[in-house]
Amino acid sequence: MPLAERDTSVIAALADPLRRRLYLYVCAQADAVSRDQAAEAVAVPVHQAKFHLDKLEAEGLLESEYARLGGRRGPGAGRPSKLYRRAAGEVSVSLPDRDYELAGRLMADAIAEAAETGQPVVDTLYRLAAREGSAIGRRAAEEKGQPESPQAALRLAVETLAQHGYEPREDDARVLLVNCPFHRLAQAHRQLVCGMNHALISGLTAELKPHCPSADLDPANGRCCVVLTAGTR
């Protein structure tokens, strides 16, 4: 599922005013809260609070745990209560899809590793980006199976890149990537970011053996700097 589609579903869960009030109440508490506490805070029946709290949990906005309230233990203490707290993950939506978190993580890891090893930061960044792309490509091949032809490998690469926000589009024998997930960074540091992007996508396509698509640098305005073509094997 594309990044924006996934995160939009999560944020849409907060469109309901009552659900949003419950979420904000839970987030404002220092400790996890029970359904009874949440229901009382927003003045709704417990069954109604339960429905919305569980929906927020299902969307990944809340996390839950079970504990006995009041510190009672042993026989007669009653069943543990389900308690809710804000989930640790972050959610944001950008249209078109952007993934500055990935770029930031790769750059921070590259700086930290280069400081330890003395290797050039840019070389380290490209190596880490290729490793990240390889991990994405391996997962795709494991889920769908190794492609049996150059065209099948290209289709799998296109499908995988679409899930990561690249918006692939056929252009005769090539596949253009209409959206760059690192657009603003590329505008300010084109050579650095395009090199990182090329390493990432090349790492992905290298895992689609034995018919690896070609990932070539071909920068142009209004799209990603990488262009795909079917492999020759």
Secondary structure per residue as TSV (DSSP state, phi and psi in degrees):
chain	resnum	aa	ss	phi	psi
A	1	M	-	360.0	130.6
A	2	P	-	-55.8	152.5
A	3	L	H	-56.6	-48.7
A	4	A	H	-64.9	-38.3
A	5	E	H	-64.6	-43.4
A	6	R	H	-62.6	-49.7
A	7	D	H	-73.3	-30.3
A	8	T	H	-63.1	-38.1
A	9	S	H	-60.9	-40.1
A	10	V	H	-65.6	-47.8
A	11	I	H	-67.4	-32.5
A	12	A	H	-61.5	-25.0
A	13	A	T	-62.6	-21.8
A	14	L	T	-91.8	2.5
A	15	A	-	-68.0	-30.4
A	16	D	S	-69.4	124.8
A	17	P	H	-59.0	-41.5
A	18	L	H	-66.6	-42.9
A	19	R	H	-61.9	-39.1
A	20	R	H	-65.2	-40.7
A	21	R	H	-63.3	-41.9
A	22	L	H	-63.7	-43.2
A	23	Y	H	-61.5	-46.9
A	24	L	H	-64.4	-36.1
A	25	Y	H	-63.9	-48.2
A	26	V	H	-60.2	-42.6
A	27	C	H	-64.2	-28.7
A	28	A	H	-81.0	-8.7
A	29	Q	-	-92.1	144.8
A	30	A	S	-71.4	-30.5
A	31	D	S	-120.7	165.1
A	32	A	-	-62.3	146.7
A	33	V	E	-119.4	153.7
A	34	S	E	-88.2	170.6
A	35	R	H	-63.3	-39.9
A	36	D	H	-62.1	-43.8
A	37	Q	H	-63.3	-43.6
A	38	A	H	-65.9	-43.0
A	39	A	H	-61.4	-43.6
A	40	E	H	-64.6	-38.0
A	41	A	H	-65.4	-34.1
A	42	V	H	-108.2	7.3
A	43	A	T	60.0	54.1
A	44	V	-	-134.3	160.3
A	45	P	-	-60.9	153.7
A	46	V	H	-62.3	-40.1
A	47	H	H	-63.1	-32.8
A	48	Q	H	-71.9	-42.0
A	49	A	H	-62.5	-40.9
A	50	K	H	-58.1	-46.5
A	51	F	H	-57.6	-48.1
A	52	H	H	-73.9	-36.9
A	53	L	H	-64.1	-41.3
A	54	D	H	-67.3	-33.6
A	55	K	H	-65.3	-42.0
A	56	L	H	-64.6	-35.9
A	57	E	H	-67.7	-42.8
A	58	A	H	-61.6	-32.0
A	59	E	T	-84.4	-1.7
A	60	G	T	84.9	10.5
A	61	L	S	-86.2	-26.4
A	62	L	E	-124.5	155.7
A	63	E	E	-118.4	155.7
A	64	S	E	-128.9	161.5
A	65	E	E	-151.9	166.3
A	66	Y	E	-118.5	134.0
A	67	A	E	-157.8	153.4
A	68	R	-	-83.4	132.0
A	69	L	G	-81.8	150.1
A	70	G	G	81.0	1.7
A	71	G	G	76.2	8.8
A	72	R	-	-72.4	143.8
A	73	R	-	-135.1	163.4
A	74	G	S	79.1	-171.7
A	75	P	T	-57.0	138.7
A	76	G	T	83.7	-1.3
A	77	A	S	-76.4	-14.2
A	78	G	-	86.7	169.0
A	79	R	-	-73.9	148.8
A	80	P	-	-61.9	148.5
A	81	S	E	-94.6	146.7
A	82	K	E	-80.8	125.4
A	83	L	E	-116.7	147.9
A	84	Y	E	-122.0	144.3
A	85	R	E	-143.7	164.1
A	86	R	E	-63.3	138.5
A	87	A	-	-70.4	152.9
A	88	A	S	-76.1	-24.9
A	89	G	-	-69.1	163.1
A	90	E	-	-112.1	149.0
A	91	V	-	-131.7	133.3
A	92	S	-	-148.5	156.3
A	93	V	-	-126.9	132.9
A	94	S	-	-135.0	133.4
A	95	L	S	-124.3	120.4
A	96	P	S	-63.0	170.1
A	97	D	-	-58.3	132.5
A	98	R	-	-128.5	151.4
A	99	D	-	-137.3	64.8
A	100	Y	H	-70.8	-21.5
A	101	E	H	-63.1	-44.4
A	102	L	H	-62.7	-46.7
A	103	A	H	-60.3	-43.7
A	104	G	H	-63.5	-40.3
A	105	R	H	-65.2	-44.8
A	106	L	H	-62.4	-42.4
A	107	M	H	-68.0	-41.5
A	108	A	H	-65.1	-42.4
A	109	D	H	-63.0	-39.0
A	110	A	H	-65.4	-42.8
A	111	I	H	-63.1	-45.8
A	112	A	H	-63.6	-43.9
A	113	E	H	-68.7	-40.6
A	114	A	H	-63.9	-36.2
A	115	A	H	-64.3	-32.8
A	116	E	H	-80.0	-37.7
A	117	T	H	-97.6	-19.7
A	118	G	-	81.1	3.6
A	119	Q	-	-76.4	154.0
A	120	P	-	-59.1	139.7
A	121	V	H	-62.0	-43.7
A	122	V	H	-64.2	-43.9
A	123	D	H	-61.0	-40.9
A	124	T	H	-65.1	-41.3
A	125	L	H	-60.1	-46.2
A	126	Y	H	-65.9	-36.9
A	127	R	H	-66.4	-42.3
A	128	L	H	-67.5	-36.8
A	129	A	H	-64.9	-41.7
A	130	A	H	-62.9	-38.8
A	131	R	H	-65.1	-40.4
A	132	E	H	-62.5	-45.7
A	133	G	H	-62.4	-38.7
A	134	S	H	-61.2	-40.5
A	135	A	H	-63.8	-39.9
A	136	I	H	-65.2	-44.3
A	137	G	H	-64.1	-40.4
A	138	R	H	-63.2	-42.9
A	139	R	H	-61.6	-41.0
A	140	A	H	-63.0	-44.3
A	141	A	H	-66.9	-36.0
A	142	E	H	-67.6	-38.3
A	143	E	H	-75.1	-39.7
A	144	K	H	-102.8	-14.7
A	145	G	-	92.5	150.2
A	146	Q	-	-64.0	131.2
A	147	P	-	-64.0	145.0
A	148	E	S	-100.1	0.0
A	149	S	S	-154.3	162.6
A	150	P	H	-57.5	-39.2
A	151	Q	H	-69.1	-37.3
A	152	A	H	-65.1	-38.6
A	153	A	H	-65.1	-40.6
A	154	L	H	-65.5	-41.2
A	155	R	H	-62.0	-40.2
A	156	L	H	-67.1	-40.2
A	157	A	H	-61.7	-42.9
A	158	V	H	-63.1	-46.0
A	159	E	H	-61.2	-43.0
A	160	T	H	-67.4	-43.8
A	161	L	H	-67.0	-32.5
A	162	A	H	-62.3	-38.2
A	163	Q	H	-67.7	-18.7
A	164	H	T	-105.9	17.0
A	165	G	T	89.3	10.9
A	166	Y	-	-81.9	-15.5
A	167	E	-	53.4	63.3
A	168	P	E	-62.4	145.8
A	169	R	E	-144.3	127.9
A	170	E	E	-68.6	139.7
A	171	D	E	-142.1	86.9
A	172	D	T	58.2	-121.9
A	173	A	T	-85.4	-4.2
A	174	R	E	-105.1	164.4
A	175	V	E	-120.7	117.2
A	176	L	E	-88.8	147.8
A	177	L	E	-105.8	101.0
A	178	V	-	-69.0	-30.2
A	179	N	-	-113.7	136.2
A	180	C	-	-101.7	117.5
A	181	P	T	-65.0	-12.1
A	182	F	T	-116.1	35.9
A	183	H	H	-54.1	-54.2
A	184	R	H	-64.4	-38.4
A	185	L	H	-64.2	-39.9
A	186	A	H	-65.9	-33.1
A	187	Q	H	-64.3	-35.7
A	188	A	H	-88.4	-31.0
A	189	H	S	-138.9	66.4
A	190	R	H	-58.3	-50.7
A	191	Q	H	-62.3	-44.5
A	192	L	H	-63.1	-49.6
A	193	V	H	-72.8	-38.1
A	194	C	H	-64.4	-37.9
A	195	G	H	-64.0	-41.2
A	196	M	H	-63.6	-44.5
A	197	N	H	-63.6	-43.1
A	198	H	H	-62.4	-42.2
A	199	A	H	-64.1	-41.2
A	200	L	H	-62.1	-49.9
A	201	I	H	-69.8	-36.9
A	202	S	H	-63.9	-38.4
A	203	G	H	-62.4	-38.8
A	204	L	H	-64.5	-52.2
A	205	T	H	-66.8	-27.9
A	206	A	H	-65.4	-19.4
A	207	E	T	-86.2	-7.4
A	208	L	S	-93.0	53.1
A	209	K	T	-74.7	152.7
A	210	P	T	-94.4	12.1
A	211	H	S	-113.4	48.0
A	212	C	-	-58.0	126.5
A	213	P	-	-64.0	155.6
A	214	S	E	-87.6	135.2
A	215	A	E	-118.6	109.6
A	216	D	E	-116.6	141.7
A	217	L	E	-72.8	122.9
A	218	D	-	-151.1	69.5
A	219	P	-	-60.4	142.7
A	220	A	-	-156.6	153.7
A	221	N	T	-65.4	140.9
A	222	G	T	84.8	8.3
A	223	R	S	-156.6	174.8
A	224	C	-	-65.2	156.6
A	225	C	S	-79.3	-8.7
A	226	V	E	-106.1	139.9
A	227	V	E	-122.2	138.5
A	228	L	E	-105.5	144.5
A	229	T	E	-137.9	157.6
A	230	A	-	-65.6	147.2
A	231	G	-	-67.4	165.8
A	232	T	-	-95.0	-8.6
A	233	R	-	-89.9	360.0
